[in-house]
């Protein structure tokens, strides 16, 4: 199992808002009681905050849902459907699954919308470069011919869903990790809403969705300043979430390793087959659902700052908050027009 430090920090989610010392108008609204549940999920953690009366048995329902989800889509569960597909020669029957096909359909939409910057068939390259289920490389030297060979295995046109059967070309594998946590956030948000607790904040490994409001106010989350020193945690700014709005952040500064003096980060460019290191340090995407935010955040890291901002501006349902390394080595904050 892998454990990630979150790129998003929650502000004040454990307590109810307090009235300021001076207030223009009194309110008769009594803050709802806040409850927090935590646990492990998808190689990271989950934090579920909800308002209202306590829900007995909720933790068991959350853990059961996440266990079923991992059984389909986790690369670290040996018997998962995802691993069965990757190990198959020509594909597998997905009859009886609940989450695999919706994840795949979302991935296809995101891949098309980003011009292939997000592509879940990049799995062989992710492993080659020492991420996902792969091991860090022991040398910075690599065979360009091998990279080119693996790159030929990448492309959404190499998989095809017919009914419940997912076909694939030999050698093709899926890595849905770039949107799976976001999809899990959406599932937990749907669970809380169906259980009669529409006011909630779901956080899985730093990917978040704010259902309803926090006693009439948005749920506020902070964007973490990029720093490769994992012990340093400080914020670059805050963003509000409410009424189902979600946010996901992708960044190269926490998932990387160095060998022979060269740094390898987890963002892999599906088009070149190489590790992508550009001036975009982190991309935080706001979307109507967390799975979409997750996939587009990954695509933005591949595209780089200018193309990422253009992509978000041309996608009406999205907003973006980007931390960029300036040419002088400083830090720039670039935001889409919807956040200005």
C-alpha positions as CSV (number, residue, x, y, z in Angstrom):
1,X,0.0,0.0,0.0
2,X,1.2,3.5,-0.8
3,X,0.7,6.5,1.5
4,X,0.6,10.0,0.2
5,X,0.9,13.3,2.0
6,X,-2.1,15.4,1.0
7,X,-1.6,18.3,-1.4
8,X,-4.8,19.9,0.0
9,X,-5.3,20.9,3.6
10,X,-8.7,21.2,5.3
11,X,-9.3,24.4,7.3
12,X,-11.6,24.3,10.4
13,X,-13.5,21.2,9.3
14,X,-13.6,19.6,12.8
15,X,-15.4,22.5,14.5
16,X,-18.5,24.6,14.0
17,X,-18.0,28.2,12.9
18,X,-18.1,30.7,15.7
19,X,-19.8,34.1,15.5
20,X,-17.4,37.0,15.2
21,X,-16.9,39.5,18.0
22,X,-19.1,42.0,16.2
23,X,-21.9,41.0,13.9
24,X,-24.2,43.2,11.8
25,X,-27.3,41.1,12.3
26,X,-28.1,38.4,14.8
27,X,-29.0,34.9,13.6
28,X,-31.4,32.3,15.0
29,X,-29.7,29.5,13.2
30,X,-28.2,26.9,15.6
31,X,-25.1,25.3,14.2
32,X,-25.5,21.6,13.5
33,X,-23.3,19.2,15.4
34,X,-20.2,18.1,13.5
35,X,-18.9,14.5,13.3
36,X,-15.6,13.2,12.0
37,X,-14.8,9.7,10.8
38,X,-11.3,8.6,9.7
39,X,-9.7,5.5,8.3
40,X,-7.5,4.1,5.6
41,X,-8.5,4.2,1.9
42,X,-6.7,3.5,-1.4
43,X,-3.2,3.5,0.1
44,X,-3.9,6.7,1.9
45,X,-6.5,8.0,4.4
46,X,-10.1,9.1,4.4
47,X,-11.7,11.8,6.5
48,X,-15.5,12.2,6.5
49,X,-17.0,15.2,8.2
50,X,-20.7,15.5,8.3
51,X,-23.3,17.8,10.1
52,X,-26.4,16.7,11.9
53,X,-27.3,13.9,14.2
54,X,-24.8,11.0,14.5
55,X,-25.3,8.1,12.1
56,X,-24.8,4.8,13.8
57,X,-23.1,2.2,11.6
58,X,-21.8,4.8,9.1
59,X,-18.1,3.8,9.5
60,X,-19.0,0.2,8.6
61,X,-20.9,1.3,5.5
62,X,-18.0,3.5,4.4
63,X,-15.4,0.7,4.9
64,X,-17.6,-1.8,3.1
65,X,-18.0,0.5,0.1
66,X,-14.3,1.2,-0.1
67,X,-13.4,-2.5,0.2
68,X,-15.8,-3.3,-2.7
69,X,-14.3,-0.4,-4.7
70,X,-10.7,-1.6,-4.1
71,X,-11.7,-5.2,-5.1
72,X,-12.5,-3.8,-8.6
73,X,-10.0,-1.0,-9.1
74,X,-7.0,-1.2,-6.8
75,X,-3.6,-2.1,-8.4
76,X,-2.4,-3.2,-4.9
77,X,-5.1,-5.9,-4.4
78,X,-3.8,-8.9,-6.3
79,X,-7.2,-10.3,-7.0
80,X,-8.8,-7.0,-8.2
81,X,-10.6,-6.8,-11.5
82,X,-8.1,-4.2,-12.6
83,X,-5.2,-6.7,-12.1
84,X,-7.2,-9.4,-13.8
85,X,-7.6,-7.1,-16.8
86,X,-3.9,-6.2,-16.9
87,X,-2.8,-9.8,-16.6
88,X,-5.2,-11.0,-19.3
89,X,-4.2,-11.5,-22.9
90,X,-7.3,-10.1,-24.6
91,X,-9.5,-8.7,-21.9
92,X,-12.1,-9.7,-19.3
93,X,-15.8,-9.9,-18.6
94,X,-16.9,-7.0,-16.3
95,X,-20.4,-8.4,-15.5
96,X,-21.2,-8.0,-11.9
97,X,-19.0,-5.0,-11.3
98,X,-20.4,-1.6,-10.2
99,X,-17.5,0.8,-10.4
100,X,-15.1,-0.4,-13.2
101,X,-17.2,0.7,-16.2
102,X,-18.1,4.1,-14.8
103,X,-14.5,4.8,-14.1
104,X,-13.5,3.7,-17.5
105,X,-16.1,5.9,-19.2
106,X,-15.0,8.9,-17.2
107,X,-11.4,8.2,-18.1
108,X,-12.3,8.0,-21.8
109,X,-14.1,11.3,-21.7
110,X,-11.2,13.0,-19.8
111,X,-8.7,11.5,-22.3
112,X,-10.6,12.9,-25.3
113,X,-11.1,16.3,-23.6
114,X,-7.4,16.7,-22.8
115,X,-6.1,15.5,-26.1
116,X,-4.6,12.4,-24.5
117,X,-2.7,14.3,-21.8
118,X,-4.6,12.1,-19.4
119,X,-4.5,8.4,-20.5
120,X,-5.0,5.5,-18.1
121,X,-3.3,3.1,-20.5
122,X,0.0,4.7,-19.6
123,X,0.5,2.0,-16.9
124,X,3.5,0.2,-18.5
125,X,5.4,3.5,-18.6
126,X,4.4,4.4,-15.1
127,X,5.9,1.1,-13.9
128,X,9.0,1.5,-16.1
129,X,9.8,4.8,-14.4
130,X,9.4,3.4,-10.9
131,X,6.0,4.6,-9.9
132,X,2.6,2.8,-9.3
133,X,3.5,-0.8,-8.7
134,X,7.0,-0.3,-10.1
135,X,10.2,0.1,-8.2
136,X,12.5,3.2,-8.4
137,X,15.1,2.9,-11.0
138,X,18.6,2.1,-9.9
139,X,20.2,4.2,-12.6
140,X,19.4,7.4,-14.4
141,X,20.4,5.7,-17.7
142,X,17.6,4.2,-19.7
143,X,17.1,2.6,-23.1
144,X,15.2,5.0,-25.4
145,X,14.2,2.0,-27.6
146,X,12.5,0.4,-24.6
147,X,10.6,3.6,-23.8
148,X,9.5,3.7,-27.5
149,X,8.3,0.1,-27.3
150,X,6.3,0.7,-24.2
151,X,4.8,3.9,-25.7
152,X,3.4,1.8,-28.5
153,X,1.2,0.0,-25.9
154,X,-0.4,3.3,-24.8
155,X,-3.7,4.7,-26.3
156,X,-7.4,4.5,-25.5
157,X,-7.9,3.0,-29.0
158,X,-6.2,-0.1,-27.7
159,X,-9.2,-1.0,-25.4
160,X,-12.8,-1.5,-26.4
161,X,-15.9,-2.2,-24.4
162,X,-18.6,-4.4,-26.0
163,X,-21.5,-5.0,-23.7
164,X,-19.8,-6.1,-20.4
165,X,-16.6,-7.4,-22.0
166,X,-13.6,-5.1,-22.0
167,X,-11.3,-6.0,-25.0
168,X,-7.7,-5.0,-25.2
169,X,-4.7,-5.3,-27.5
170,X,-2.0,-7.6,-26.1
171,X,0.3,-5.7,-23.7
172,X,-2.1,-3.0,-22.9
173,X,-2.7,-2.2,-19.2
174,X,-4.8,0.3,-17.2
175,X,-3.7,2.6,-14.4
176,X,-6.8,4.4,-13.1
177,X,-5.1,5.7,-10.0
178,X,-5.1,9.3,-11.4
179,X,-8.9,9.4,-11.1
180,X,-9.7,6.5,-8.7
181,X,-9.4,8.5,-5.5
182,X,-11.6,11.2,-6.9
183,X,-14.2,8.7,-7.9
184,X,-14.1,7.2,-4.3
185,X,-14.7,10.7,-2.9
186,X,-17.8,11.0,-5.1
187,X,-19.0,7.6,-3.9
188,X,-18.7,8.6,-0.3
189,X,-20.4,11.9,-1.0
190,X,-23.4,10.0,-2.6
191,X,-23.5,7.7,0.4
192,X,-23.7,10.6,2.9
193,X,-26.4,12.4,0.8
194,X,-28.5,9.2,0.5
195,X,-28.2,8.7,4.3
196,X,-29.7,12.1,4.9
197,X,-26.6,14.1,5.6
198,X,-26.2,16.4,2.6
199,X,-23.8,18.8,4.5
200,X,-20.5,17.0,4.5
201,X,-16.8,17.2,3.5
202,X,-15.2,14.1,2.0
203,X,-11.4,13.9,1.9
204,X,-9.5,10.9,0.5
205,X,-5.7,11.6,0.4
206,X,-6.3,15.3,-0.2
207,X,-8.9,15.0,-2.9
208,X,-12.1,16.6,-1.6
209,X,-15.8,17.3,-2.2
210,X,-18.0,19.6,-0.2
211,X,-21.6,18.6,0.0
212,X,-24.1,21.3,1.0
213,X,-22.6,23.9,3.3
214,X,-20.9,24.1,6.7
215,X,-23.7,25.8,8.7
216,X,-24.5,28.1,5.8
217,X,-20.9,28.8,4.8
218,X,-18.6,27.0,2.3
219,X,-16.2,24.4,3.4
220,X,-12.8,26.0,3.1
221,X,-9.7,24.1,1.9
222,X,-6.2,25.3,1.6
223,X,-3.7,24.8,-1.2
224,X,-0.4,23.5,0.0
225,X,2.8,25.4,-1.0
226,X,5.0,23.1,-3.1
227,X,8.0,22.0,-1.1
228,X,10.0,18.8,-1.6
229,X,10.7,18.8,2.1
230,X,7.7,16.7,3.3
231,X,8.0,18.1,6.8
232,X,7.2,21.6,5.7
233,X,3.4,22.2,5.4
234,X,2.2,25.7,4.6
235,X,-0.6,27.1,2.5
236,X,-0.5,29.2,-0.7
237,X,-4.2,30.2,-0.5
238,X,-7.7,28.9,0.3
239,X,-10.7,28.0,-1.9
240,X,-14.3,27.4,-0.9
241,X,-16.3,24.2,-1.6
242,X,-20.1,23.9,-1.4
243,X,-23.1,22.2,-3.0
244,X,-21.1,19.3,-4.3
245,X,-18.2,21.2,-5.8
246,X,-15.0,19.2,-5.7
247,X,-11.2,19.8,-5.9
248,X,-8.2,17.6,-6.7
249,X,-4.6,18.5,-6.8
250,X,-1.7,16.9,-8.6
251,X,1.9,17.9,-8.0
252,X,5.4,16.6,-8.7
253,X,7.0,17.8,-5.5
254,X,5.9,15.0,-3.1
255,X,6.0,11.9,-5.3
256,X,9.5,11.6,-6.7
257,X,12.9,10.0,-6.2
258,X,16.5,10.9,-7.1
259,X,19.1,8.6,-8.6
260,X,22.5,9.6,-10.0
261,X,21.7,13.2,-9.2
262,X,18.6,13.1,-11.5
263,X,15.0,13.6,-10.2
264,X,12.2,11.4,-11.4
265,X,8.7,12.6,-10.7
266,X,5.5,10.6,-11.0
267,X,4.0,12.6,-13.9
268,X,4.5,10.6,-17.1
269,X,3.8,12.1,-20.5
270,X,1.8,9.6,-22.5
271,X,2.9,11.1,-25.8
272,X,6.6,11.1,-25.2
273,X,6.8,8.2,-22.7
274,X,9.1,10.3,-20.5
275,X,8.9,11.8,-17.1
276,X,7.4,15.2,-17.4
277,X,9.1,18.0,-15.5
278,X,7.9,21.5,-16.5
279,X,7.4,24.7,-14.6
280,X,4.0,23.7,-13.3
281,X,4.6,22.6,-9.7
282,X,1.0,21.8,-8.8
283,X,-2.4,22.0,-10.4
284,X,-5.6,22.2,-8.3
285,X,-8.8,21.7,-10.4
286,X,-12.3,22.4,-9.2
287,X,-15.1,20.5,-10.9
288,X,-18.7,19.4,-10.3
289,X,-17.4,15.9,-9.3
290,X,-14.0,14.8,-7.8
291,X,-13.2,12.1,-10.4
292,X,-13.2,14.7,-13.2
293,X,-11.2,17.1,-11.1
294,X,-8.7,14.3,-10.4
295,X,-8.2,13.3,-14.0
296,X,-7.9,16.9,-15.3
297,X,-5.4,17.8,-12.6
298,X,-3.2,14.9,-13.8
299,X,-3.6,16.1,-17.4
300,X,-2.6,19.7,-16.5
301,X,0.7,18.5,-15.0
302,X,1.5,16.9,-18.3
303,X,0.5,20.0,-20.3
304,X,2.4,22.6,-18.4
305,X,1.3,26.0,-17.1
306,X,0.2,27.7,-20.3
307,X,-1.7,24.8,-22.0
308,X,-3.2,23.8,-18.6
309,X,-4.7,27.2,-18.1
310,X,-6.0,27.3,-21.6
311,X,-7.6,23.9,-21.1
312,X,-9.4,25.0,-18.0
313,X,-10.6,28.3,-19.5
314,X,-12.0,26.3,-22.5
315,X,-13.9,23.9,-20.2
316,X,-16.8,25.9,-18.6
317,X,-17.4,23.5,-15.7
318,X,-13.8,23.7,-14.5
319,X,-11.7,26.2,-12.5
320,X,-8.0,26.0,-11.9
321,X,-5.5,27.2,-9.3
322,X,-1.9,26.7,-10.5
323,X,1.4,27.1,-8.7
324,X,4.2,27.8,-11.2
325,X,7.9,28.1,-10.9
326,X,8.8,31.5,-12.2
327,X,11.8,32.0,-14.6
328,X,13.7,33.7,-11.7
329,X,13.1,30.7,-9.5
330,X,10.3,32.3,-7.5
331,X,6.7,31.1,-7.2
332,X,3.8,32.3,-9.4
333,X,0.1,31.8,-8.7
334,X,-2.1,31.6,-11.8
335,X,-5.9,31.2,-11.6
336,X,-8.6,30.7,-14.1
337,X,-11.0,33.6,-14.7
338,X,-13.7,31.9,-12.6
339,X,-11.5,32.3,-9.5
340,X,-10.4,35.9,-10.1
